[in-house]
Amino acid sequence: MKAKFHIMDIIMYMVFAIAIILSLLLIPKPSDTLSVKAGDAEYAFSLNENGIYSVEGPLGTTTIEIRDKRARIIDSPCPNKTCVASSWSKTLVCLPNKVIATANSKDEGGIDATSS
């Protein structure tokens, strides 16, 4: 028995194909940047350039170090300094000072964190 395609079958396949193509095109591409939101301000720093950067949060200045396409918080005015102790990470968070940083790197892969 021969299968017949109806016009609705063709339309359904076309809709699925378009949805798949659009979803692939709309995925954000990594750009080797550190995106930082500090209070109401937003910053972007290149992960390709080593350096030490300061951002202002509600409690004061949080200092971020970028080295070898990695980032960490090296100083913050928060009372317990958990963010400083967390070391290198793709996501940096200092909740008391309302600083959140996310590393977007083209070189995805490798080990994000280790534990012992």
C-alpha positions in Angstrom: 0.0 0.0 0.0 1.4 3.4 -1.0 1.4 6.2 1.6 -0.1 9.4 0.5 1.1 12.8 1.7 -1.6 15.3 2.4 -1.1 19.0 2.2 -1.2 19.3 6.1 1.6 16.7 6.3 3.8 18.8 4.1 2.9 22.0 6.0 3.7 20.3 9.4 7.1 19.1 8.1 7.9 22.6 6.8 6.9 24.2 10.2 9.2 21.7 12.1 12.1 22.3 9.7 11.7 26.1 10.1 11.5 25.8 13.9 14.7 23.7 13.9 16.6 26.1 11.7 15.5 29.2 13.7 16.4 27.6 17.0 19.9 26.9 15.7 20.3 30.4 14.4 19.1 32.1 17.6 21.4 30.2 20.0 23.8 32.9 21.4 27.4 32.4 20.3 30.1 32.6 23.0 32.3 35.6 22.6 35.2 35.4 25.1 33.8 38.0 27.4 33.1 38.3 31.1 29.6 39.8 31.5 29.2 41.5 34.9 26.1 42.9 36.4 26.8 45.0 39.5 23.7 46.5 41.1 22.0 48.4 38.2 25.2 48.7 36.0 26.4 46.2 33.4 30.0 45.7 32.2 31.8 43.5 29.7 35.5 42.6 29.9 37.5 40.6 27.4 38.7 37.2 28.7 41.6 37.5 26.2 43.2 40.3 28.1 44.7 39.6 31.6 43.9 42.3 34.1 42.3 43.4 37.3 39.0 45.2 37.1 36.8 47.0 39.7 33.0 47.2 39.7 30.8 49.1 42.1 28.0 47.4 44.0 25.8 48.7 46.7 28.3 47.8 49.5 31.4 49.1 47.6 34.0 47.9 45.2 34.3 44.3 44.1 37.6 43.5 42.4 37.7 40.8 39.6 40.9 39.3 38.2 41.0 37.9 34.6 43.9 35.6 33.8 44.3 33.0 31.1 40.7 33.3 30.0 39.5 32.6 33.6 38.0 34.9 36.1 37.8 35.2 39.9 36.8 37.7 42.6 39.9 38.7 44.5 38.4 41.3 46.9 34.9 42.4 47.9 33.4 44.4 50.7 30.9 41.7 51.7 31.2 40.5 55.3 31.9 36.7 54.9 34.1 36.8 51.7 32.6 33.5 50.3 32.9 34.9 46.8 36.7 35.4 47.3 37.1 31.9 48.6 35.3 30.4 45.6 38.3 31.0 43.3 38.2 30.5 39.5 34.8 29.9 38.0 32.7 30.5 34.9 30.1 32.1 37.2 31.1 34.5 39.9 28.5 35.7 42.5 28.8 38.1 45.4 25.2 38.2 46.7 25.7 40.8 49.5 27.2 43.3 47.0 24.8 42.2 44.2 27.6 41.4 41.7 27.1 38.5 39.2 29.7 37.7 36.5 29.4 35.1 33.8 32.3 34.0 31.5 31.2 33.4 27.9 34.1 31.6 26.2 34.5 30.2 22.7 36.7 27.5 24.2 34.0 25.5 25.9 35.1 22.2 27.4 37.6 21.1 29.9 37.1 21.1 33.6 35.0 23.8 35.1 35.7 23.0 38.7 37.3 20.4 40.9 36.7 19.2 44.4 38.9 17.2 46.8 
